[in-house]
Amino acid sequence: MKDLNDKCKIAVIQAAPVMFDKEACTEKTIDLIQKAAGERADVIVLPELFIPGYPYGMSFGFTVGSRNAEGRKDWKMYYDNSIVVPGEETERIGRAAKEANAYVSIGVSERDAVTATLYNTNLFFSPEGELIAVHRKLKPTGSERVVWGDADKGYFPVVETPWGVMGSLICWESYMPLARVALYQKGVTLYISPNTNDNEEWQSTIRHIAIEGHCYFINCDMYFTKAMYPDALHCSDEIAKLPEKVCRGGSCIVDPYGHYETEPVWDKEEIIYAELDMQKVPMSRMEFDACGHYARPDVLELKVHE
């Protein structure tokens, strides 16, 4: 492992998107980046699908073997507010990253520039404002598959930073053991996890992954409520069934020993700041290094088709 800068100041942004409104989401993103820059954050992380929001509880009119016109209209609204990558929105976020002099990670609903397919995508921007990594979610979870397609590129991109290798898996991708190993093989020290998981089981998962990979696990979730869905949606009956707090958050940071660096934050928007001791990463791997001295490549091998 290359030498790591000792300290990384990170800002984990637990925030609510402006649902189904890419322009307002982009404005809010820039505002939040500027706030984190005011605290001199080196790395700024925003949630899964922050542009234009996670449509929790919506079916878009799909049932097995059929769909309906009203759901199709809601899907088109979500499609219209998904973004082309690269595009106007990524240029604006890139400028904000440059002004902040920080790495920025953000989840978006990506609209393919050629086809009409959407992808659940995470983006990395450099402190120079460049879009340096685009990761599409390998397998949308459950009914997400009627909204987003399987990744067809950008499987496991990583970024070399002064604090080591930074990579991301989106939400339940982190339940895929081989996907985790694909990041471990690249030496990930900052494991970025944009997600919409506000349950107790997820907290157990992220602590396990941090100690399994002996890396910092950056758990970035949303907080949003039923009242935040747009009135223009046609599926008001589906929205009415949702709890008042649709996603409670739970964002936090776990250190390479599986301990909370910052405790989970619930039921509010908040920017979580922490100064990470990056020397914990190599020290934690003294007796267990998943793809180093504790590996048995003569017995077990992962082949990644990138």
C-alpha positions as YAML, in Angstrom:
chain: A
units: angstrom
residues:
- id: 1
  name: MET
  ca: [0.00, 0.00, 0.00]
- id: 2
  name: LYS
  ca: [1.24, 3.45, -0.89]
- id: 3
  name: ASP
  ca: [1.76, 6.03, 1.85]
- id: 4
  name: LEU
  ca: [-1.48, 7.64, 2.99]
- id: 5
  name: ASN
  ca: [-1.94, 11.20, 4.16]
- id: 6
  name: ASP
  ca: [-2.61, 11.02, 7.88]
- id: 7
  name: LYS
  ca: [-5.90, 12.90, 8.14]
- id: 8
  name: CYS
  ca: [-8.95, 13.05, 5.90]
- id: 9
  name: LYS
  ca: [-11.76, 15.43, 6.82]
- id: 10
  name: ILE
  ca: [-14.99, 13.99, 5.52]
- id: 11
  name: ALA
  ca: [-18.51, 15.41, 5.30]
- id: 12
  name: VAL
  ca: [-21.36, 12.89, 5.09]
- id: 13
  name: ILE
  ca: [-24.52, 14.70, 4.03]
- id: 14
  name: GLN
  ca: [-27.81, 13.21, 5.23]
- id: 15
  name: ALA
  ca: [-30.37, 15.29, 3.40]
- id: 16
  name: ALA
  ca: [-33.72, 15.22, 1.66]
- id: 17
  name: PRO
  ca: [-33.86, 15.58, -2.12]
- id: 18
  name: VAL
  ca: [-36.39, 17.84, -3.77]
- id: 19
  name: MET
  ca: [-38.43, 14.95, -5.08]
- id: 20
  name: PHE
  ca: [-38.75, 14.64, -8.89]
- id: 21
  name: ASP
  ca: [-37.11, 18.06, -9.47]
- id: 22
  name: LYS
  ca: [-33.61, 17.82, -10.95]
- id: 23
  name: GLU
  ca: [-33.11, 21.59, -11.07]
- id: 24
  name: ALA
  ca: [-33.97, 22.10, -7.39]
- id: 25
  name: CYS
  ca: [-31.96, 19.00, -6.43]
- id: 26
  name: THR
  ca: [-28.91, 20.36, -8.26]
- id: 27
  name: GLU
  ca: [-29.27, 23.74, -6.54]
- id: 28
  name: LYS
  ca: [-29.53, 22.02, -3.15]
- id: 29
  name: THR
  ca: [-26.51, 19.85, -3.96]
- id: 30
  name: ILE
  ca: [-24.40, 22.91, -4.73]
- id: 31
  name: ASP
  ca: [-25.58, 24.64, -1.56]
- id: 32
  name: LEU
  ca: [-24.69, 21.61, 0.56]
- id: 33
  name: ILE
  ca: [-21.26, 21.31, -1.07]
- id: 34
  name: GLN
  ca: [-20.62, 24.96, -0.26]
- id: 35
  name: LYS
  ca: [-21.63, 24.41, 3.38]
- id: 36
  name: ALA
  ca: [-19.27, 21.45, 3.69]
- id: 37
  name: ALA
  ca: [-16.52, 23.46, 2.01]
- id: 38
  name: GLY
  ca: [-16.92, 26.05, 4.74]
- id: 39
  name: GLU
  ca: [-15.78, 23.36, 7.19]
- id: 40
  name: ARG
  ca: [-12.78, 22.52, 4.94]
- id: 41
  name: ALA
  ca: [-13.97, 19.01, 4.08]
- id: 42
  name: ASP
  ca: [-11.62, 16.99, 1.87]
- id: 43
  name: VAL
  ca: [-14.31, 14.50, 0.81]
- id: 44
  name: ILE
  ca: [-18.02, 15.34, 0.55]
- id: 45
  name: VAL
  ca: [-20.54, 12.50, 0.22]
- id: 46
  name: LEU
  ca: [-24.23, 12.77, -0.74]
- id: 47
  name: PRO
  ca: [-26.85, 9.97, -0.78]
- id: 48
  name: GLU
  ca: [-28.11, 7.49, -3.34]
- id: 49
  name: LEU
  ca: [-30.31, 8.98, -6.09]
- id: 50
  name: PHE
  ca: [-30.10, 12.45, -4.56]
- id: 51
  name: ILE
  ca: [-31.05, 13.73, -8.00]
- id: 52
  name: PRO
  ca: [-34.07, 13.51, -8.32]
- id: 53
  name: GLY
  ca: [-34.88, 11.40, -5.22]
- id: 54
  name: TYR
  ca: [-35.68, 7.78, -4.41]
- id: 55
  name: PRO
  ca: [-39.32, 7.00, -5.38]
- id: 56
  name: TYR
  ca: [-39.93, 4.75, -2.38]
- id: 57
  name: GLY
  ca: [-43.28, 2.95, -2.37]
- id: 58
  name: MET
  ca: [-44.16, 3.66, -6.00]
- id: 59
  name: SER
  ca: [-45.04, 0.91, -8.49]
- id: 60
  name: PHE
  ca: [-45.30, 3.11, -11.60]
- id: 61
  name: GLY
  ca: [-48.34, 1.03, -12.52]
- id: 62
  name: PHE
  ca: [-46.42, -2.22, -12.97]
- id: 63
  name: THR
  ca: [-47.92, -5.56, -12.01]
- id: 64
  name: VAL
  ca: [-46.82, -8.93, -13.35]
- id: 65
  name: GLY
  ca: [-47.77, -8.94, -17.01]
- id: 66
  name: SER
  ca: [-49.34, -5.48, -17.15]
- id: 67
  name: ARG
  ca: [-48.95, -1.77, -16.49]
- id: 68
  name: ASN
  ca: [-51.24, 1.27, -16.57]
- id: 69
  name: ALA
  ca: [-51.29, 4.69, -18.22]
- id: 70
  name: GLU
  ca: [-51.23, 6.68, -14.98]
- id: 71
  name: GLY
  ca: [-48.10, 4.90, -13.78]
- id: 72
  name: ARG
  ca: [-46.47, 5.49, -17.13]
- id: 73
  name: LYS
  ca: [-47.04, 9.25, -16.70]
- id: 74
  name: ASP
  ca: [-45.34, 9.17, -13.28]
- id: 75
  name: TRP
  ca: [-42.42, 7.22, -14.73]
- id: 76
  name: LYS
  ca: [-42.08, 9.83, -17.49]
- id: 77
  name: MET
  ca: [-41.94, 12.56, -14.84]
- id: 78
  name: TYR
  ca: [-39.13, 10.69, -13.10]
- id: 79
  name: TYR
  ca: [-37.41, 10.09, -16.46]
- id: 80
  name: ASP
  ca: [-37.58, 13.79, -17.34]
- id: 81
  name: ASN
  ca: [-35.93, 14.66, -14.03]
- id: 82
  name: SER
  ca: [-33.15, 12.08, -14.36]
- id: 83
  name: ILE
  ca: [-29.90, 13.46, -15.74]
- id: 84
  name: VAL
  ca: [-27.62, 12.70, -18.68]
- id: 85
  name: VAL
  ca: [-24.02, 12.04, -17.59]
- id: 86
  name: PRO
  ca: [-22.01, 14.08, -18.43]
- id: 87
  name: GLY
  ca: [-24.38, 16.99, -18.84]
- id: 88
  name: GLU
  ca: [-25.37, 20.40, -17.55]
- id: 89
  name: GLU
  ca: [-25.97, 19.18, -14.00]
- id: 90
  name: THR
  ca: [-22.63, 17.38, -13.74]
- id: 91
  name: GLU
  ca: [-20.84, 20.47, -15.05]
- id: 92
  name: ARG
  ca: [-22.42, 22.57, -12.30]
- id: 93
  name: ILE
  ca: [-21.60, 20.04, -9.59]
- id: 94
  name: GLY
  ca: [-18.06, 19.81, -10.94]
- id: 95
  name: ARG
  ca: [-17.64, 23.57, -10.62]
- id: 96
  name: ALA
  ca: [-18.90, 23.38, -7.03]
- id: 97
  name: ALA
  ca: [-16.38, 20.60, -6.27]
- id: 98
  name: LYS
  ca: [-13.59, 22.74, -7.73]
- id: 99
  name: GLU
  ca: [-14.61, 25.76, -5.67]
- id: 100
  name: ALA
  ca: [-14.74, 23.53, -2.59]
- id: 101
  name: ASN
  ca: [-11.36, 21.97, -3.49]
- id: 102
  name: ALA
  ca: [-12.84, 18.62, -2.46]
- id: 103
  name: TYR
  ca: [-13.70, 15.20, -3.80]
- id: 104
  name: VAL
  ca: [-17.48, 14.90, -4.17]
- id: 105
  name: SER
  ca: [-19.56, 11.72, -4.33]
- id: 106
  name: ILE
  ca: [-23.24, 11.88, -5.27]
- id: 107
  name: GLY
  ca: [-25.95, 9.43, -6.33]
- id: 108
  name: VAL
  ca: [-28.14, 10.26, -9.33]
- id: 109
  name: SER
  ca: [-30.73, 8.71, -11.58]
- id: 110
  name: GLU
  ca: [-28.80, 8.65, -14.85]
- id: 111
  name: ARG
  ca: [-30.60, 8.83, -18.17]
- id: 112
  name: ASP
  ca: [-28.65, 7.13, -20.93]
- id: 113
  name: ALA
  ca: [-27.63, 9.60, -23.63]
- id: 114
  name: VAL
  ca: [-28.65, 7.21, -26.46]
- id: 115
  name: THR
  ca: [-31.39, 4.91, -25.15]
- id: 116
  name: ALA
  ca: [-34.30, 5.70, -22.80]
- id: 117
  name: THR
  ca: [-32.93, 3.45, -20.04]
- id: 118
  name: LEU
  ca: [-32.31, 4.84, -16.55]
- id: 119
  name: TYR
  ca: [-29.48, 3.74, -14.26]
- id: 120
  name: ASN
  ca: [-28.98, 4.10, -10.52]
- id: 121
  name: THR
  ca: [-25.55, 5.74, -10.64]
- id: 122
  name: ASN
  ca: [-22.92, 7.13, -8.30]
- id: 123
  name: LEU
  ca: [-20.55, 9.87, -9.46]
- id: 124
  name: PHE
  ca: [-17.14, 10.98, -8.20]
- id: 125
  name: PHE
  ca: [-15.77, 14.47, -8.90]
- id: 126
  name: SER
  ca: [-12.18, 15.57, -8.30]
- id: 127
  name: PRO
  ca: [-11.04, 18.73, -6.47]
- id: 128
  name: GLU
  ca: [-10.25, 20.06, -9.94]
- id: 129
  name: GLY
  ca: [-13.93, 19.75, -10.86]
- id: 130
  name: GLU
  ca: [-13.55, 16.79, -13.20]
- id: 131
  name: LEU
  ca: [-16.03, 13.91, -13.36]
- id: 132
  name: ILE
  ca: [-13.58, 11.09, -12.64]
- id: 133
  name: ALA
  ca: [-15.71, 7.99, -11.98]
- id: 134
  name: VAL
  ca: [-19.19, 6.81, -12.98]
- id: 135
  name: HIS
  ca: [-20.50, 3.68, -11.25]
- id: 136
  name: ARG
  ca: [-23.83, 2.19, -12.35]
- id: 137
  name: LYS
  ca: [-25.57, -0.15, -9.90]
- id: 138
  name: LEU
  ca: [-24.95, -3.74, -10.99]
- id: 139
  name: LYS
  ca: [-28.39, -5.08, -10.11]
- id: 140
  name: PRO
  ca: [-31.36, -2.92, -9.10]
- id: 141
  name: THR
  ca: [-33.05, -4.45, -6.07]
- id: 142
  name: GLY
  ca: [-36.52, -6.03, -6.28]
- id: 143
  name: SER
  ca: [-39.04, -3.72, -7.94]
- id: 144
  name: GLU
  ca: [-36.29, -1.20, -8.67]
- id: 145
  name: ARG
  ca: [-35.80, -3.31, -11.80]
- id: 146
  name: VAL
  ca: [-38.88, -1.76, -13.42]
- id: 147
  name: VAL
  ca: [-37.25, 1.69, -13.11]
- id: 148
  name: TRP
  ca: [-33.49, 1.20, -13.62]
- id: 149
  name: GLY
  ca: [-31.48, -1.13, -15.83]
- id: 150
  name: ASP
  ca: [-28.53, -3.37, -14.91]
- id: 151
  name: ALA
  ca: [-25.14, -1.70, -15.22]
- id: 152
  name: ASP
  ca: [-23.61, -2.20, -18.66]
- id: 153
  name: LYS
  ca: [-20.37, -0.37, -17.82]
- id: 154
  name: GLY
  ca: [-18.70, 1.34, -14.87]
- id: 155
  name: TYR
  ca: [-18.70, -1.79, -12.75]
- id: 156
  name: PHE
  ca: [-16.00, -1.06, -10.15]
- id: 157
  name: PRO
  ca: [-14.31, 2.27, -10.86]
- id: 158
  name: VAL
  ca: [-12.04, 3.58, -8.11]
- id: 159
  name: VAL
  ca: [-10.20, 6.85, -7.54]
- id: 160
  name: GLU
  ca: [-6.69, 7.30, -6.20]
- id: 161
  name: THR
  ca: [-6.77, 9.95, -3.48]
- id: 162
  name: PRO
  ca: [-4.16, 11.22, -1.00]
- id: 163
  name: TRP
  ca: [-5.91, 8.95, 1.57]
- id: 164
  name: GLY
  ca: [-5.83, 5.81, -0.56]
- id: 165
  name: VAL
  ca: [-8.28, 4.22, -2.96]
- id: 166
  name: MET
  ca: [-11.90, 5.44, -2.89]
- id: 167
  name: GLY
  ca: [-14.66, 3.34, -4.42]
- id: 168
  name: SER
  ca: [-18.41, 2.92, -4.09]
- id: 169
  name: LEU
  ca: [-21.10, 0.28, -4.01]
- id: 170
  name: ILE
  ca: [-24.71, 1.45, -4.06]
- id: 171
  name: CYS
  ca: [-27.14, 0.24, -1.40]
- id: 172
  name: TRP
  ca: [-27.70, -3.55, -1.62]
- id: 173
  name: GLU
  ca: [-24.69, -4.03, -3.90]
- id: 174
  name: SER
  ca: [-22.89, -4.27, -0.56]
- id: 175
  name: TYR
  ca: [-24.75, -7.53, 0.10]
- id: 176
  name: MET
  ca: [-22.95, -9.02, -2.95]
- id: 177
  name: PRO
  ca: [-19.84, -10.73, -1.48]
- id: 178
  name: LEU
  ca: [-17.94, -10.82, -4.77]
- id: 179
  name: ALA
  ca: [-18.66, -7.15, -5.47]
- id: 180
  name: ARG
  ca: [-17.11, -6.28, -2.11]
- id: 181
  name: VAL
  ca: [-14.06, -8.38, -2.94]
- id: 182
  name: ALA
  ca: [-13.74, -6.56, -6.26]
- id: 183
  name: LEU
  ca: [-13.22, -3.35, -4.26]
- id: 184
  name: TYR
  ca: [-10.95, -5.02, -1.70]
- id: 185
  name: GLN
  ca: [-8.76, -6.30, -4.54]
- id: 186
  name: LYS
  ca: [-8.24, -2.69, -5.62]
- id: 187
  name: GLY
  ca: [-7.10, -1.71, -2.12]
- id: 188
  name: VAL
  ca: [-10.11, 0.40, -1.11]
- id: 189
  name: THR
  ca: [-9.53, 2.49, 2.03]
- id: 190
  name: LEU
  ca: [-12.61, 4.73, 1.70]
- id: 191
  name: TYR
  ca: [-15.65, 2.54, 0.94]
- id: 192
  name: ILE
  ca: [-18.43, 4.95, -0.08]
- id: 193
  name: SER
  ca: [-21.96, 3.62, 0.38]
- id: 194
  name: PRO
  ca: [-24.80, 5.83, -0.92]
- id: 195
  name: ASN
  ca: [-27.99, 4.03, 0.09]
- id: 196
  name: THR
  ca: [-31.59, 4.11, 1.31]
- id: 197
  name: ASN
  ca: [-31.36, 1.65, 4.20]
- id: 198
  name: ASP
  ca: [-32.74, 2.83, 7.52]
- id: 199
  name: ASN
  ca: [-33.12, -0.54, 9.23]
- id: 200
  name: GLU
  ca: [-31.23, -2.14, 12.10]
- id: 201
  name: GLU
  ca: [-29.93, -5.02, 10.00]
- id: 202
  name: TRP
  ca: [-28.10, -2.59, 7.73]
- id: 203
  name: GLN
  ca: [-26.16, -1.21, 10.67]
- id: 204
  name: SER
  ca: [-24.93, -4.72, 11.40]
- id: 205
  name: THR
  ca: [-23.96, -5.15, 7.74]
- id: 206
  name: ILE
  ca: [-21.88, -2.01, 7.50]
- id: 207
  name: ARG
  ca: [-19.92, -2.76, 10.66]
- id: 208
  name: HIS
  ca: [-19.14, -6.22, 9.30]
- id: 209
  name: ILE
  ca: [-17.97, -4.82, 5.96]
- id: 210
  name: ALA
  ca: [-15.71, -2.26, 7.62]
- id: 211
  name: ILE
  ca: [-13.90, -4.95, 9.60]
- id: 212
  name: GLU
  ca: [-13.96, -7.44, 6.72]
- id: 213
  name: GLY
  ca: [-12.30, -4.96, 4.35]
- id: 214
  name: HIS
  ca: [-10.41, -3.11, 7.10]
- id: 215
  name: CYS
  ca: [-11.47, 0.16, 5.52]
- id: 216
  name: TYR
  ca: [-13.57, 3.16, 6.49]
- id: 217
  name: PHE
  ca: [-17.21, 2.51, 5.62]
- id: 218
  name: ILE
  ca: [-18.97, 5.78, 4.72]
- id: 219
  name: ASN
  ca: [-22.70, 5.17, 5.18]
- id: 220
  name: CYS
  ca: [-24.67, 7.97, 3.50]
- id: 221
  name: ASP
  ca: [-28.44, 7.73, 3.67]
- id: 222
  name: MET
  ca: [-31.36, 10.08, 3.01]
- id: 223
  name: TYR
  ca: [-33.97, 11.55, 5.30]
- id: 224
  name: PHE
  ca: [-37.32, 12.29, 3.65]
- id: 225
  name: THR
  ca: [-41.02, 12.30, 4.48]
- id: 226
  name: LYS
  ca: [-44.31, 11.53, 2.78]
- id: 227
  name: ALA
  ca: [-45.11, 15.24, 2.54]
- id: 228
  name: MET
  ca: [-42.11, 15.75, 0.25]
- id: 229
  name: TYR
  ca: [-43.60, 13.82, -2.70]
- id: 230
  name: PRO
  ca: [-44.87, 16.15, -5.46]
- id: 231
  name: ASP
  ca: [-48.61, 16.80, -5.63]
- id: 232
  name: ALA
  ca: [-48.55, 16.26, -9.40]
- id: 233
  name: LEU
  ca: [-48.06, 12.49, -9.07]
- id: 234
  name: HIS
  ca: [-50.91, 10.30, -10.32]
- id: 235
  name: CYS
  ca: [-50.42, 7.51, -7.74]
- id: 236
  name: SER
  ca: [-51.70, 9.39, -4.69]
- id: 237
  name: ASP
  ca: [-53.15, 6.18, -3.22]
- id: 238
  name: GLU
  ca: [-49.66, 4.62, -3.06]
- id: 239
  name: ILE
  ca: [-48.18, 7.70, -1.41]
- id: 240
  name: ALA
  ca: [-51.03, 7.84, 1.12]
- id: 241
  name: LYS
  ca: [-50.07, 4.38, 2.41]
- id: 242
  name: LEU
  ca: [-46.52, 5.42, 3.28]
- id: 243
  name: PRO
  ca: [-45.42, 6.24, 6.86]
- id: 244
  name: GLU
  ca: [-44.98, 9.92, 7.64]
- id: 245
  name: LYS
  ca: [-41.20, 9.41, 7.79]
- id: 246
  name: VAL
  ca: [-40.44, 7.39, 4.68]
- id: 247
  name: CYS
  ca: [-36.69, 7.13, 5.28]
- id: 248
  name: ARG
  ca: [-35.22, 7.89, 8.71]
- id: 249
  name: GLY
  ca: [-31.58, 8.11, 7.68]
- id: 250
  name: GLY
  ca: [-28.98, 6.43, 9.88]
- id: 251
  name: SER
  ca: [-25.91, 7.91, 8.18]
- id: 252
  name: CYS
  ca: [-22.63, 7.26, 9.98]
- id: 253
  name: ILE
  ca: [-18.98, 6.34, 9.58]
- id: 254
  name: VAL
  ca: [-17.49, 3.02, 10.69]
- id: 255
  name: ASP
  ca: [-13.75, 2.66, 11.24]
- id: 256
  name: PRO
  ca: [-11.54, -0.22, 9.98]
- id: 257
  name: TYR
  ca: [-12.04, -2.13, 13.25]
- id: 258
  name: GLY
  ca: [-15.84, -2.14, 12.88]
- id: 259
  name: HIS
  ca: [-16.46, 0.60, 15.47]
- id: 260
  name: TYR
  ca: [-18.58, 3.69, 14.95]
- id: 261
  name: GLU
  ca: [-16.39, 6.67, 14.16]
- id: 262
  name: THR
  ca: [-19.62, 8.68, 14.23]
- id: 263
  name: GLU
  ca: [-22.91, 7.34, 15.60]
- id: 264
  name: PRO
  ca: [-25.91, 6.97, 13.24]
- id: 265
  name: VAL
  ca: [-28.03, 10.11, 12.80]
- id: 266
  name: TRP
  ca: [-31.78, 9.56, 12.68]
- id: 267
  name: ASP
  ca: [-34.90, 11.53, 11.74]
- id: 268
  name: LYS
  ca: [-33.32, 14.74, 10.49]
- id: 269
  name: GLU
  ca: [-31.12, 16.36, 7.89]
- id: 270
  name: GLU
  ca: [-27.57, 16.83, 9.05]
- id: 271
  name: ILE
  ca: [-24.02, 17.11, 7.77]
- id: 272
  name: ILE
  ca: [-21.78, 14.70, 9.70]
- id: 273
  name: TYR
  ca: [-18.15, 15.77, 9.95]
- id: 274
  name: ALA
  ca: [-15.23, 13.61, 11.02]
- id: 275
  name: GLU
  ca: [-11.46, 13.71, 10.78]
- id: 276
  name: LEU
  ca: [-10.39, 10.20, 9.84]
- id: 277
  name: ASP
  ca: [-7.08, 8.77, 11.02]
- id: 278
  name: MET
  ca: [-6.06, 7.02, 7.82]
- id: 279
  name: GLN
  ca: [-3.14, 5.21, 9.49]
- id: 280
  name: LYS
  ca: [-5.75, 2.99, 11.12]
- id: 281
  name: VAL
  ca: [-6.22, 1.28, 7.75]
- id: 282
  name: PRO
  ca: [-2.77, -0.33, 7.36]
- id: 283
  name: MET
  ca: [-2.52, -0.93, 11.12]
- id: 284
  name: SER
  ca: [-5.83, -2.81, 11.11]
- id: 285
  name: ARG
  ca: [-4.56, -5.14, 8.38]
- id: 286
  name: MET
  ca: [-1.65, -6.46, 10.44]
- id: 287
  name: GLU
  ca: [-3.35, -9.77, 11.22]
- id: 288
  name: PHE
  ca: [-6.03, -9.82, 8.49]
- id: 289
  name: ASP
  ca: [-5.63, -8.49, 4.96]
- id: 290
  name: ALA
  ca: [-8.47, -9.91, 2.84]
- id: 291
  name: CYS
  ca: [-6.67, -9.74, -0.50]
- id: 292
  name: GLY
  ca: [-3.12, -9.77, 0.86]
- id: 293
  name: HIS
  ca: [-1.48, -12.11, 3.36]
- id: 294
  name: TYR
  ca: [-4.80, -13.66, 4.46]
- id: 295
  name: ALA
  ca: [-5.77, -14.57, 0.88]
- id: 296
  name: ARG
  ca: [-5.29, -18.00, -0.73]
- id: 297
  name: PRO
  ca: [-5.22, -17.27, -4.48]
- id: 298
  name: ASP
  ca: [-4.08, -20.85, -5.08]
- id: 299
  name: VAL
  ca: [-7.44, -22.01, -3.68]
- id: 300
  name: LEU
  ca: [-9.85, -19.09, -4.22]
- id: 301
  name: GLU
  ca: [-9.85, -16.64, -7.11]
- id: 302
  name: LEU
  ca: [-12.20, -13.84, -8.21]
- id: 303
  name: LYS
  ca: [-12.29, -13.01, -11.91]
- id: 304
  name: VAL
  ca: [-13.86, -9.64, -12.70]
- id: 305
  name: HIS
  ca: [-15.01, -8.89, -16.27]
- id: 306
  name: GLU
  ca: [-14.31, -5.17, -16.57]
...
